[in-house]
Amino acid sequence: MSATQTTPRPATAMTTPLSRMTALARAELTLLGRTKGALVAALFVPLVMPVSVRSAAEEMDLAGAGLSPGTLVLPAAFGFSLLFAVYSVLVGVFVVRREELVLKRLRTGELRDAEILGGSALPAVLTGLAQCLLLTAGCVALLDLSAPSAPHLIVLGLLLGLVMCAALAAATASFTKTGESAQATPMPLLMVSMIGSGMFLPLELMPDRVASVCELLPLTPVVTLVRGGWTGNLSGYEALGALATAMAWILIGVFAVRRWFRWEPRR
């Protein structure tokens, strides 16, 4: 009696969360490259806006606040990249992909919800990161910035800003009905951040009561950590306060996404 021969099953390709997110990010990068409006917002605006901050710096008494044009422009440049290249772009990405049923189809495969959001956000996040590095080199070369006093605070502020803007973008997309309205719903956060987060006017030059309110805005801790990391004028207590504020906004964004994010078109 001959032994029974069994045909081995074909080996299935094993995937990891990182490989799945990377594949999705590549596809999202291709789609993003075809959207001219998003490309302008992501690549052009953040590189031009710091010029207006440099012009405004000439009218301020920065030396009295222990600042220089470079320490005003560089954190502002980081803020513009986070707002336009990450936050604003991702609001449109999440809304348009939802309305096109892309997110709904992705949920039927191996990808988990967090992987879908993370993979979709990855191209914009990396674009913002690359811009911040480029702007840092430009500000150091053109504005005669000295070496940072606490580079770890700059890195921490940038990483927190990237995560925060991605989370708040997904939260904003939860309440955005169409791709057309995605051009308007990011505006409140954009305007409030540019006016009150120390990008055009440092908190050191604001009245104390106004500054204490502006400290609670989402982008303020990022600007504070980046500026304080460069000047060395940020105390440990102030750094912990900025860190706590940034973490609070990240948690608020994550909670809003888990509670209200929609994976299918709004009716």
HELIX and SHEET records of a PDB file:
HELIX    1   1 PRO A   17  GLY A   33  1                                  17    
HELIX    2   2 LYS A   36  LEU A   39  1                                   4    
HELIX    3   3 VAL A   40  PHE A   44  3                                   5    
HELIX    4   4 VAL A   45  ALA A   57  1                                  13    
HELIX    5   5 ALA A   63  ALA A   65  5                                   3    
HELIX    6   6 PRO A   69  PHE A   80  1                                  12    
HELIX    7   7 SER A   81  SER A   88  3                                   8    
HELIX    8   8 VAL A   89  GLU A   99  1                                  11    
HELIX    9   9 VAL A  102  LEU A  106  1                                   5    
HELIX   10  10 ASP A  113  LEU A  142  1                                  30    
HELIX   11  11 PRO A  151  SER A  174  1                                  24    
HELIX   12  12 SER A  181  GLN A  183  5                                   3    
HELIX   13  13 MET A  187  GLY A  196  1                                  10    
HELIX   14  14 LEU A  203  LEU A  205  5                                   3    
HELIX   15  15 ASP A  208  CYS A  214  1                                   7    
HELIX   16  16 THR A  220  THR A  231  1                                  12    
HELIX   17  17 GLY A  236  TRP A  260  1                                  25    
END                                                                             
